[in-house]
Amino acid sequence: MAPETAPDTSSRPEYNYPSAFQQRILAMMVFDGPNFQLYERTIKPEYFENQVFRDIAEIIVDFYHSYSRPPQPDELLQKIGELLASNPNRPENEYFSEHRQICAIGPGEKFDCARDEVEAFAKYEAMRNALIEGAGILKEEKDYGPIKKLVEKALEVSANGNSLEVISLAERERKSATWFWHNKIPSAKLSLIVGDPGVGKSFFTSFIASAVTTGCTLPPTRHALEQGRVIIISAEDGIDDVIVPRIEDNHGDKSRIDVIRGTREGRLFSLAKDLPKLEALIISKPDLRLIIIDPVSAYFGSSNIDTHRDTDVRSVLDPLAILAEKHGVTIIGVMHLNKSQVLSAIYRVSGSTAFVATARSVWAITREKREEEDKSKRYFTPIKTNLSSGDEPGLVWKINDLGAVVFPDLGAVPPSLETQLAAPAPARPTRVDKAKEFLKRMLKDTPQEAEDMKKLAEVEGISWMTLRRAKDELKIESKKEAGVHAPWFWVLPGVPFPGHISQPPEGQGAQISPT
């Protein structure tokens, strides 16, 4: 009698849904546009039988998340091509063959029973995966409680969208926020640095990047950064003549910095299309600490995405924020301010308010513009800091003669952000300005006698000394007709003066000195 052998509980049970049915589900996901939200809520890529099906399903679901619609067949083909380009060991023929099968099913098919089919498929797969995972728990003799939760969660799957991911707080523990830069830039989150063109945003992010590559400290608390690699995605700055000099001037380690310019297909990098490629790059660099995107708006990558619409912006930024948390990488996006000088600071960031809403931390870079202050000063001031324990005062910084970012006074506090971003107050006119306006008004059409000008100025409250200074600054000439007793006239440049012109002899002339 043959000895009994224990069943292999790690093997997957015989598959219940044939390949043709799974192809039909994939065709539904592409061609059944009215129900795409049904598939987005219900279908998970891991429900499919083989890697090819799983990859195609993942491409479709990612497309849903990015564009809130199903992909067109040619868009699906393009995404498959991008996947194969980044994974050359995948069986290319199988992917393209499945694409042809899906496209052959879709256009002429009526998906009347889609809801029932999808619900049955999803429930079966969710339960099967729960049982396989539960078998693993049993083999390792762990607490059996999680098995019940796995099964309950699988039973909740419904094509009506009633399956919610509910997390009991009893299962969670309190955690403190972790910081990339203490109380300023949180770790593994999306943050923004914003400002007008030319204020030094890229200088400042180059300083931060350099600090990461050397693991040096950042003010004001001498917070040491975890040393690691940096990726810079830059559309505006030259690599050799801008990025490299700034990293060197801030004593960064160039060997730890990579710059993404575009894709090998010859187009600009796109946050909407190329996030899987970016994730693959992140995975290949385990010591990656920081990604800088400068500017964020340059990488939305599609004319169909409106950066002033909340839903469009979130369709791009939400997956980016999830990516940061998933891999523990801090992401800093650079953005411009809009031109309005009457809105509060939080509404000055260009584009949709979803940019500010999605980011966990938003800081402004501004320059000093008050006449009585040092114009070389720059400020790093918070607009929004969701995770910090209190109000952060910001920092005062400069770019020194060597091109490095320095903090001349760590005790200095920037002026209020509303003051920095407000329109400059018009300068109050000086006494000389008032006198100049008076002279231009009086002399714009015809010369006037100097004696009369003196008397009229006195009526206006303008002193003789102030009037003389205004006359000199406006280059008003003193002229007279021939004759010893002819009066002197003041003539504004460009205004004709009739008659013979002569200048007064030294020590003589009109009662009012013409100069």
C-alpha positions, 0 to 999 in steps of 0.5 A, spaced: 500 500 500 502 506 497 504 511 503 499 517 504 502 523 502 500 530 505 497 535 500 501 541 498 497 546 500 501 552 497 499 550 490 494 554 487 487 550 486 485 548 479 483 555 475 475 556 474 475 561 469 478 559 462 482 564 458 477 566 454 473 568 459 478 572 462 480 575 455 472 577 455 473 581 462 479 585 459 475 586 453 469 589 457 474 593 461 477 597 454 470 597 450 465 597 455 466 605 457 459 606 461 461 601 466 468 603 467 468 605 474 465 598 475 471 595 473 475 600 477 472 598 483 471 591 482 477 588 478 484 587 481 490 585 476 492 579 481 485 576 479 487 574 473 490 567 471 497 569 468 502 574 468 500 577 461 493 578 463 495 581 470 500 586 466 494 588 461 489 589 467 494 593 471 495 597 465 488 598 464 486 600 471 492 605 471 489 608 465 483 609 469 486 612 475 490 617 470 485 619 465 478 617 468 476 613 462 478 606 459 484 606 454 483 606 446 486 600 443 491 604 440 493 607 447 493 600 450 498 598 445 502 603 446 502 602 454 504 595 452 509 597 448 512 601 454 512 595 459 516 591 454 521 596 453 522 597 460 522 589 461 525 586 455 525 579 458 517 579 457 514 574 452 513 580 447 509 575 442 504 573 447 502 580 449 501 583 442 497 576 441 492 578 447 492 585 445 489 582 438 484 577 442 481 583 446 480 588 440 477 582 436 472 581 442 470 588 444 467 592 438 462 588 436 460 585 443 454 586 447 456 586 455 449 585 457 451 581 463 457 584 465 455 586 472 453 579 474 460 576 470 464 581 473 461 580 480 462 572 480 469 573 477 471 578 482 468 574 488 471 567 486 478 570 485 478 574 492 475 568 496 481 564 492 486 569 494 484 569 501 484 562 502 491 561 499 493 567 504 490 563 510 493 557 508 500 560 509 498 563 515 496 556 518 502 553 515 506 558 519 502 556 526 500 564 526 494 567 530 488 564 526 484 571 527 487 574 520 484 568 516 477 570 518 478 577 516 481 575 510 474 571 508 470 577 510 473 582 506 473 577 500 465 576 501 464 583 501 466 584 494 461 587 490 460 589 483 455 594 485 461 598 488 459 596 495 466 593 497 469 599 502 476 598 505 474 599 512 480 599 517 478 599 524 482 604 529 483 598 534 488 595 529 492 601 528 498 604 533 499 611 533 505 614 529 509 621 529 510 624 523 517 623 520 521 628 517 526 629 511 527 636 513 525 637 520 518 641 521 519 643 514 519 637 509 516 631 511 519 624 509 515 620 503 510 625 502 509 630 496 511 637 498 511 644 493 516 650 493 513 655 489 515 662 487 515 667 482 520 666 476 528 668 478 527 668 485 532 662 486 527 656 487 532 652 483 538 655 487 534 653 493 532 646 491 540 645 488 542 646 495 537 641 498 539 636 493 547 637 495 545 636 502 542 630 501 548 627 497 553 629 503 548 627 509 550 634 511 545 638 516 540 643 515 538 649 519 535 652 524 536 646 528 542 642 525 538 637 522 542 632 519 539 629 512 540 621 511 545 621 506 543 618 499 541 619 492 537 624 488 533 624 482 532 631 478 527 632 473 528 638 470 525 641 463 528 649 464 535 648 466 541 646 462 545 640 465 552 642 464 551 650 465 546 650 470 545 644 474 552 642 475 555 648 477 549 649 482 551 642 485 558 644 485 557 651 488 553 647 494 559 642 495 554 636 493 556 629 490 555 629 483 556 622 483 549 621 487 545 625 482 541 623 476 537 627 471 531 625 467 530 629 461 525 625 457 524 618 455 528 614 450 522 615 445 524 622 444 519 625 448 518 629 455 517 625 461 510 625 463 507 624 470 501 621 467 504 616 462 511 614 465 510 613 473 511 606 472 518 607 469 519 612 474 517 607 479 522 602 476 528 607 477 526 608 484 526 600 485 533 600 482 536 605 487 535 603 494 538 609 497 534 614 493 532 619 498 529 625 494 526 627 487 525 634 485 520 635 479 522 642 476 517 645 474 511 640 476 506 643 471 511 641 465 510 634 466 503 633 466 504 630 459 497 631 455 493 636 452 487 632 455 489 634 462 487 641 464 492 644 470 486 648 472 481 643 474 481 639 480 480 632 478 485 633 472 490 635 477 489 629 482 489 624 477 496 626 476 498 628 483 495 622 487 498 617 484 505 621 485 503 622 492 502 614 493 508 612 490 512 617 495 509 613 500 510 606 497 517 607 497 519 612 502 522 617 497 521 624 499 518 628 492 519 636 492 515 639 486 517 646 484 511 651 481 510 658 479 506 663 482 500 666 479 500 674 477 494 676 482 497 680 488 490 681 491 489 673 493 491 670 499 498 666 499 494 659 499 491 661 492 497 664 489 500 657 486 499 657 479 493 652 476 488 648 480 488 649 488 488 641 488 496 642 487 496 645 494 491 640 497 495 634 495 501 636 497 503 635 505 507 641 505 508 648 501 513 653 502 514 660 498 521 663 496 521 670 495 526 676 495 526 682 499 523 688 496 522 693 501 527 699 500 530 700 507 532 692 507 538 689 503 535 687 496 539 680 496 535 677 502 531 671 500 526 668 504 523 661 505 516 661 508 511 656 509 504 657 506 502 650 508 505 645 513 500 639 515 504 635 519 508 640 523 507 641 530 506 649 530 507 655 526 514 655 522 517 662 522 521 660 515 528 662 514 532 668 511 537 666 506 542 669 500 546 666 494 553 668 496 559 670 491 561 663 490 554 661 488 552 657 494 546 658 499 547 661 506 543 663 512 546 669 514 542 670 521 538 664 523 535 668 528 532 672 523 524 672 521 521 673 514 516 678 514 509 675 513 507 672 507 502 676 505 506 682 506 511 679 501 506 677 496 502 683 496 503 689 490 508 694 492 505 700 495 506 706 490 512 711 493 510 717 496 512 723 492 517 727 494 517 735 494 522 735 488 517 730 485 511 735 486 515 741 484 517 737 477 510 736 476 508 743 477 514 745 472 511 740 467 504 742 467 506 750 467 511 749 461 508 744 457 505 748 452 509 755 452 515 758 456 514 762 462 517 768 465 522 766 471 519 771 475 512 769 474 514 761 475 517 763 482 511 767 484 506 761 482 511 756 486 510 760 492 503 759 491 503 752 491 508 751 497 514 750 493 520 753 496 525 756 491 531 751 493 526 745 491 524 749 485 531 750 482 533 743 484 527 740 480 529 745 474 535 742 474 533 735 474 528 736 468 534 740 464 529 746 463 533 752 459 533 759 461 532 763 455 531 771 453 530 775 447 535 780 445 535 786 449 538 788 456 531 789 459 528 783 456 525 778 461 528 771 462 524 765 460 524 758 463 523 753 457 522 746 457 526 741 452 522 740 446 518 747 447 519 752 441 522 759 444 520 765 439 526 770 438 533 771 439 536 766 444 541 769 449 544 767 455 545 772 461 552 775 462 556 773 468 553 776 474 548 780 470 541 778 468 534 777 470 532 778 478 531 771 478 537 767 477 536 763 471 540 757 474 
